[in-house]
Amino acid sequence: MQGHKVPYVEHNILTQPLTPDDLRKILTKTENGTEDIISTRSKVFQKLAIDVDSLTINELIELVSEYPNLLRRPIITDEKRLQIGFNEDEIRSFLPRDYRRAEMSSSIEN
C-alpha cells in the first residue's frame, strides 16, 4: 500500500501504550468486542492464561495497558471505520474513494 500518499499518524503501542480512552474508542467500533482486538495466539496471552470474557472493561483496559502485546496489530482507524490485523483488501477501504474508483476503472480497462 505504499505510494498512495494517504496521510496517517503511526502510534507504536509497544513504546507508547494506548490510553484508556483510546482503547474504549476502539472497542466501540468493534463488531465482536474483545474477541476482535485480543491476540489469543500471542505468547503473552498464552503465558497469562486468562479468560478475557470474565474481565470487566476496566480490568481489560488495565491488562492491555500493562501488556500491549495482547492487542492484535495493526489497528487502523478513522472517524468511522476500524480494521484490525493485516488484510490488504480491507485496508484499501481507507484509501480515498476517488482513488479506489480510478484504480477499479484502470483494472477493468486492462
Number of C-alpha atoms within 10 A of each C-alpha: 9 5 5 9 8 10 7 9 6 9 13 11 17 12 8 10 17 17 14 16 10 11 17 14 13 21 18 11 16 16 10 10 14 17 14 18 21 20 18 17 10 13 12 14 18 12 8 9 10 11 8 16 11 9 13 10 17 11 12 18 20 14 14 19 20 11 16 20 18 20 22 18 15 16 16 18 16 9 7 6 12 18 21 19 16 13 10 9 8 12 16 13 12 16 14 11 11 9 12 14 11 11 11 11 11 10 9 8 6 5
